[in-house]
Amino acid sequence: MKPRTYLVALAAVFVAVPVCAQQSGTAAGKGSIERLQPSGTAEHVAFSPRYAYAYGEGSGAKRSTWIVLTEKEPPLEDWLAARDAAEARRQWCEKEKTSFVALKLDPQFKVDLYFLCPANGGVNMEMLSTWNGLDSVVATFEVRDPKRLKGRILTGNGSCPAPNGGQAYCTATGDYTFDAPIVR
């Protein structure tokens, strides 16, 4: 009877390990997301993320990496099991009335696309634009390894002179830090 109990306990540990590995990391910062109204006007919704995770998509030379920041604990197991991760995030944003941002990086970890959901299920997609050498979305990394991404995301519009003589966003829309495990 003892060997069977041991095997059951050992199996429980191996089953629990992948679940533990699928936990979100942390995020901080402040920003805003534009939410379109039925009247055609727009309002800005405050966004302060607390959770972060990252995952890879595709393979080889076409592999991209996603960094997702959320205000509420994301249902990672559900999202990872979904056929369409983007649609699963959108539905969650609508149902939970909570915002997220999702940054898609190309194989060289350069910004490709930026998705924002302002707590209503309506996802905005922004492409990278550059004004006077200042990109509208900038991602920098302190840690970038196969298990974890840690860094900062800055977002904004336009390029205006900064006090230090460089360039700054005319309208800053986000300043976020993240420490995101790469989930599978």
C-alpha positions as CSV (number, residue, x, y, z in Angstrom):
1,M,0.0,0.0,0.0
2,K,2.9,2.4,0.7
3,P,4.3,2.2,-2.8
4,R,0.9,3.1,-4.3
5,T,0.5,6.0,-1.9
6,Y,4.0,7.2,-2.8
7,L,3.2,7.0,-6.6
8,V,0.0,8.9,-6.2
9,A,1.7,11.6,-4.2
10,L,4.5,11.8,-6.8
11,A,2.0,12.0,-9.6
12,A,0.2,14.9,-7.8
13,V,3.5,16.8,-7.6
14,F,4.2,16.4,-11.4
15,V,0.7,17.5,-12.2
16,A,0.9,20.5,-10.0
17,V,4.2,21.7,-11.3
18,P,2.8,22.9,-14.7
19,V,-0.1,24.7,-13.0
20,C,2.4,26.6,-10.8
21,A,4.5,27.5,-13.9
22,Q,1.5,29.2,-15.5
23,Q,1.2,32.1,-13.0
24,S,1.3,35.7,-14.1
25,G,4.1,38.1,-13.0
26,T,3.8,41.7,-11.9
27,A,3.3,45.0,-13.6
28,A,3.1,48.6,-12.5
29,G,2.7,52.1,-13.9
30,K,0.0,54.4,-15.3
31,G,-1.4,55.2,-18.6
32,S,-4.7,55.6,-20.5
33,I,-6.6,53.8,-23.2
34,E,-8.9,55.6,-25.7
35,R,-12.4,54.2,-25.6
36,L,-14.7,55.1,-28.5
37,Q,-18.3,56.0,-27.6
38,P,-21.4,55.2,-29.7
39,S,-21.7,58.9,-30.5
40,G,-18.3,58.8,-32.2
41,T,-16.5,60.7,-29.5
42,A,-13.7,59.2,-27.4
43,E,-12.9,59.2,-23.8
44,H,-9.7,58.2,-22.0
45,V,-9.9,55.4,-19.5
46,A,-7.1,55.2,-16.9
47,F,-5.0,52.0,-16.9
48,S,-2.8,50.8,-14.1
49,P,-1.6,47.2,-14.7
50,R,-0.8,44.9,-11.8
51,Y,-0.2,41.6,-13.7
52,A,2.0,40.6,-16.6
53,Y,2.8,37.5,-18.6
54,A,4.5,36.8,-21.9
55,Y,4.3,34.0,-24.5
56,G,5.7,33.0,-27.9
57,E,3.7,32.5,-31.0
58,G,4.9,30.8,-34.2
59,S,8.3,29.2,-34.7
60,G,11.7,29.8,-36.3
61,A,12.3,33.0,-38.2
62,K,8.6,33.9,-37.8
63,R,8.4,33.5,-34.1
64,S,6.8,36.5,-32.3
65,T,6.6,37.3,-28.6
66,W,3.7,38.8,-26.8
67,I,3.7,40.8,-23.5
68,V,0.3,41.2,-21.9
69,L,-0.4,43.6,-19.0
70,T,-3.7,43.5,-17.1
71,E,-5.4,45.1,-14.2
72,K,-7.0,41.9,-12.9
73,E,-5.4,38.5,-12.5
74,P,-5.7,36.9,-16.0
75,P,-7.1,33.4,-16.4
76,L,-3.9,32.1,-18.0
77,E,-5.0,28.4,-18.2
78,D,-8.1,29.4,-20.2
79,W,-6.2,31.8,-22.4
80,L,-3.4,29.3,-23.1
81,A,-6.0,26.6,-24.0
82,A,-8.0,28.9,-26.3
83,R,-7.7,28.5,-30.1
84,D,-7.6,32.2,-30.5
85,A,-5.7,33.9,-27.6
86,A,-6.5,37.4,-28.8
87,E,-10.3,36.7,-28.9
88,A,-10.1,35.1,-25.5
89,R,-8.5,38.2,-24.1
90,R,-11.1,40.5,-25.8
91,Q,-14.0,38.5,-24.3
92,W,-12.4,38.6,-20.9
93,C,-12.0,42.4,-21.1
94,E,-15.7,42.7,-22.0
95,K,-17.0,40.3,-19.4
96,E,-14.7,41.4,-16.5
97,K,-14.9,45.1,-17.4
98,T,-11.2,45.3,-17.0
99,S,-8.5,46.7,-19.3
100,F,-5.4,45.1,-20.8
101,V,-2.6,46.0,-23.2
102,A,-0.8,43.5,-25.4
103,L,2.4,44.2,-27.1
104,K,3.5,42.0,-30.1
105,L,7.2,41.9,-30.7
106,D,8.9,40.6,-33.9
107,P,11.6,37.9,-33.9
108,Q,14.2,40.6,-33.1
109,F,12.1,41.9,-30.1
110,K,11.2,45.1,-31.9
111,V,7.7,46.4,-31.5
112,D,5.3,45.1,-34.2
113,L,1.8,45.8,-33.0
114,Y,0.1,47.2,-29.8
115,F,-3.4,46.2,-28.8
116,L,-5.4,48.0,-26.1
117,C,-8.8,47.0,-24.5
118,P,-10.5,49.8,-22.5
119,A,-12.6,47.5,-20.2
120,N,-15.4,47.1,-22.7
121,G,-14.3,44.4,-25.2
122,G,-13.6,46.9,-27.9
123,V,-9.9,46.3,-28.8
124,N,-7.9,49.1,-30.4
125,M,-4.9,48.2,-32.5
126,E,-2.0,50.6,-33.0
127,M,0.9,50.2,-35.3
128,L,4.2,51.6,-34.5
129,S,4.7,55.2,-35.8
130,T,7.8,57.3,-35.5
131,W,8.1,61.1,-35.2
132,N,11.5,62.8,-35.3
133,G,13.1,59.5,-34.3
134,L,10.8,58.8,-31.4
135,D,8.7,55.6,-31.7
136,S,5.1,55.7,-30.4
137,V,5.8,52.4,-28.4
138,V,9.1,51.7,-26.9
139,A,10.0,48.4,-25.1
140,T,13.3,48.1,-23.2
141,F,14.5,45.0,-21.3
142,E,16.5,44.5,-18.2
143,V,16.0,40.7,-18.5
144,R,15.3,38.8,-21.7
145,D,15.8,35.1,-21.4
146,P,13.8,32.0,-22.3
147,K,11.9,32.0,-18.9
148,R,11.3,35.7,-18.2
149,L,11.0,39.2,-19.6
150,K,11.5,42.2,-17.4
151,G,11.5,45.8,-18.6
152,R,9.5,48.9,-19.4
153,I,7.0,50.0,-22.0
154,L,6.6,53.7,-22.9
155,T,3.8,54.9,-25.2
156,G,2.8,58.2,-26.5
157,N,2.0,60.5,-29.5
158,G,4.1,63.0,-31.3
159,S,7.6,64.2,-30.5
160,C,8.3,67.4,-28.7
161,P,11.6,68.8,-27.3
162,A,12.5,67.4,-23.9
163,P,14.1,69.5,-21.1
164,N,17.3,67.5,-21.5
165,G,17.5,68.5,-25.2
166,G,16.3,65.1,-26.5
167,Q,12.8,64.2,-27.6
168,A,9.8,63.4,-25.5
169,Y,6.2,62.5,-26.3
170,C,4.0,65.5,-26.9
171,T,1.2,63.4,-25.3
172,A,2.4,60.5,-23.1
173,T,-0.1,57.7,-22.9
174,G,1.7,55.0,-20.9
175,D,4.7,54.3,-18.7
176,Y,4.6,50.6,-17.5
177,T,7.1,48.3,-15.9
178,F,6.7,44.5,-16.1
179,D,8.3,41.3,-14.8
180,A,6.6,38.6,-16.9
181,P,7.2,34.9,-16.9
182,I,7.1,33.4,-20.3
183,V,4.2,30.9,-20.1
184,R,3.7,27.9,-22.4
